[in-house]
Amino acid sequence: MFFLRLALAAALAAPASAAQPILPEVPQTGDEIPVTEDFFPVHDPTALDARRRTIADAVACARPLLAESVRASGMAGPATDLSDAVCGNAAPKLALLLRWRGLSADLVDNYNHIYIASREPDGVLVVDPTIRQFFGRRSAPADVPEIFIGTLLELKALFARNAESMTWTPGFDSIYFDASRIQNMAMGPRRRSMLAEPRSKENAPLWRYPKACLPNI
């Protein structure tokens, strides 16, 4: 009993460990909002460009962890990466990580493709973590980034510049605007998996995100 009391006293005197970072909730409203070209306005180009840089910083930090998690999914074999057709795996993960950073991130789904819209009063940006799948995957031109972050006009211009390398024959609109809708509930299965199996090969990299990328963690 004496040793039990000593152990209890030591435990009470020890400083509390840092709390486990709280995984962002999945939005419960706003799903099924239609997404057309009008969904992506630019109201304040200067402010929107500043936010693009903030998102780009967050994505740059998240990218190696996202890539590790997507590779662990094995959706396109043992060498799966963000150039493969893995939007259904990559986009919900990146949306959760961006929300963890306090940034706007809504999933857009049209059954051909899933990508992210970042909505703020100054405008709306497209964030597409698997854009290279439409340009030959690993053989995509250097002009096509691994993760696209930009306005709709910039996205259209990118497709126009690289039209000869495009491997998705139905075309641009079928990728981004063919009956597209906000589908944030698609983050739910990944969030539940992260909570249920935090140490799995696919989820463990995502749990490292707060320590690696969030201030004051």
C-alpha positions in Angstrom: 0.0 0.0 0.0 2.9 2.3 0.8 4.4 1.9 -2.7 1.0 2.3 -4.3 0.6 5.7 -2.5 4.0 6.8 -3.7 3.2 5.9 -7.2 -0.1 7.7 -7.0 1.6 10.8 -5.6 4.2 10.8 -8.3 1.6 10.5 -11.0 -0.4 13.4 -9.6 2.8 15.5 -9.4 3.9 14.7 -12.9 3.1 17.3 -15.6 0.2 16.4 -17.8 1.2 15.2 -21.3 0.1 17.1 -24.3 -3.4 16.4 -25.3 -4.0 14.3 -28.4 -4.7 16.7 -31.3 -8.4 16.8 -32.1 -9.3 15.5 -35.5 -11.7 17.9 -37.3 -15.3 17.0 -37.5 -16.9 16.2 -40.8 -19.3 18.9 -41.9 -22.9 17.9 -41.4 -24.4 20.5 -43.7 -23.9 21.8 -47.2 -23.7 18.5 -49.0 -25.3 18.2 -52.4 -24.7 21.9 -53.3 -24.3 21.9 -57.1 -20.9 22.9 -58.3 -20.7 24.7 -61.7 -18.2 27.2 -63.1 -20.0 30.0 -61.2 -19.0 28.3 -58.0 -15.4 29.5 -58.5 -15.5 33.4 -58.5 -12.5 35.6 -57.9 -13.6 38.7 -55.8 -10.3 40.0 -54.6 -7.3 38.7 -56.6 -4.7 40.1 -54.1 -6.3 38.5 -51.1 -7.0 35.3 -52.9 -3.3 35.1 -54.0 -2.2 35.5 -50.4 -4.6 32.7 -49.3 -3.2 30.5 -52.1 0.3 30.9 -50.6 -1.1 29.9 -47.2 -2.7 26.8 -48.7 0.4 26.0 -50.7 2.5 26.1 -47.5 0.0 23.7 -45.8 0.0 21.4 -48.8 3.8 21.4 -49.0 4.0 20.2 -45.4 1.3 17.7 -45.8 2.5 16.3 -49.1 5.0 13.7 -47.9 2.6 12.4 -45.3 -0.3 12.3 -47.8 1.9 10.5 -50.3 3.0 7.9 -47.7 -0.6 7.3 -46.7 -1.8 7.0 -50.4 1.1 4.6 -51.2 0.1 2.4 -48.2 -3.4 2.2 -49.6 -2.0 0.1 -52.5 -4.9 1.2 -54.7 -2.6 1.1 -57.8 -0.2 -1.5 -56.5 2.9 -1.2 -54.2 4.2 1.9 -56.0 0.9 3.9 -55.8 1.5 7.6 -55.7 -0.5 10.9 -56.3 0.0 10.6 -60.1 -2.3 7.5 -60.1 -6.1 7.5 -60.3 -6.5 7.7 -56.5 -8.6 10.8 -56.1 -11.2 9.0 -53.9 -8.4 8.1 -51.5 -6.2 11.2 -51.6 -8.7 14.1 -51.8 -10.7 13.2 -48.5 -7.3 12.8 -46.7 -6.0 16.1 -47.9 -9.3 17.9 -47.1 -9.1 16.6 -43.5 -5.5 17.8 -43.2 -6.3 21.2 -44.5 -9.3 21.5 -42.2 -7.0 20.4 -39.3 -4.9 23.5 -40.3 -8.1 25.7 -40.0 -8.4 26.2 -43.8 -11.5 25.9 -45.9 -11.7 22.6 -47.7 -14.9 21.1 -49.3 -14.9 17.9 -51.3 -16.4 18.1 -54.8 -17.5 14.8 -56.4 -19.0 14.1 -59.8 -18.4 10.3 -59.9 -15.6 10.8 -62.4 -13.3 12.7 -60.1 -13.0 14.1 -56.5 -11.1 17.3 -55.8 -11.2 20.1 -53.2 -12.7 23.6 -53.3 -11.4 26.2 -50.8 -14.0 28.8 -50.3 -13.5 32.2 -48.7 -15.0 35.7 -49.2 -12.2 36.7 -51.5 -12.9 33.8 -53.9 -12.7 30.1 -54.4 -9.6 28.0 -55.3 -9.3 24.6 -56.8 -7.1 22.1 -54.9 -6.6 18.9 -56.9 -4.1 16.4 -55.4 -4.3 13.9 -58.3 -4.4 16.1 -61.4 -1.5 14.3 -63.1 -3.7 11.2 -63.6 -5.3 13.0 -66.6 -2.0 13.7 -68.3 -0.3 10.3 -68.4 0.2 9.9 -64.7 4.0 9.6 -64.1 4.7 10.7 -67.6 2.7 14.0 -67.2 4.5 17.1 -68.5 6.5 19.0 -65.9 4.1 21.9 -66.3 1.4 19.8 -64.6 2.0 20.0 -60.8 1.6 17.0 -58.5 -1.0 19.0 -56.5 -2.7 21.9 -58.3 -3.7 25.0 -56.3 -5.2 27.8 -58.2 -8.2 29.6 -59.7 -10.6 28.0 -62.2 -9.1 30.2 -65.0 -5.6 29.0 -64.1 -6.8 25.4 -64.1 -8.4 25.9 -67.6 -5.2 27.5 -68.9 -3.2 24.5 -67.6 -5.4 22.1 -69.5 -5.3 24.2 -72.6 -1.5 24.4 -72.5 -1.2 20.6 -72.1 -4.1 19.5 -74.3 -1.9 17.2 -76.4 -0.8 15.3 -73.2 -4.3 14.8 -71.9 -5.3 11.2 -71.6 -8.8 11.6 -70.3 -10.8 11.8 -73.6 -14.2 12.9 -72.2 -12.6 16.3 -71.6 -12.3 19.0 -68.9 -15.9 19.5 -68.0 -16.4 15.8 -67.4 -13.6 16.0 -64.8 -14.7 19.0 -62.9 -18.3 19.9 -63.7 -20.3 16.9 -64.9 -23.1 16.9 -62.2 -20.6 17.9 -59.6 -21.7 18.5 -56.0 -20.3 19.2 -52.6 -19.9 15.8 -50.9 -18.1 16.5 -47.6 -19.6 13.4 -46.0 -17.0 11.5 -48.1 -14.5 12.5 -45.5 -16.4 10.5 -42.9 -15.1 7.0 -43.7 -11.5 8.2 -43.5 -12.1 10.1 -40.3 -13.7 7.0 -38.7 -10.8 4.8 -39.9 -8.2 7.2 -38.5 -10.0 7.1 -35.1 -10.5 3.3 -35.1 -7.0 2.3 -36.5 -4.6 5.2 -35.8 -1.5 3.0 -36.2 -2.3 1.4 -39.5 0.1 2.0 -42.3 -2.4 4.1 -44.1 -3.5 6.2 -41.1 -0.3 6.6 -39.1 1.2 9.2 -41.5 -1.9 11.3 -41.3 -1.7 11.4 -37.5 1.9 12.7 -37.7 0.5 15.8 -39.5 -0.3 17.9 -36.4 3.2 17.6 -34.9 4.9 18.2 -38.3 2.7 21.0 -39.7 0.5 22.7 -37.1 1.7 25.6 -35.0 2.0 25.2 -31.3 1.6 21.4 -31.3 
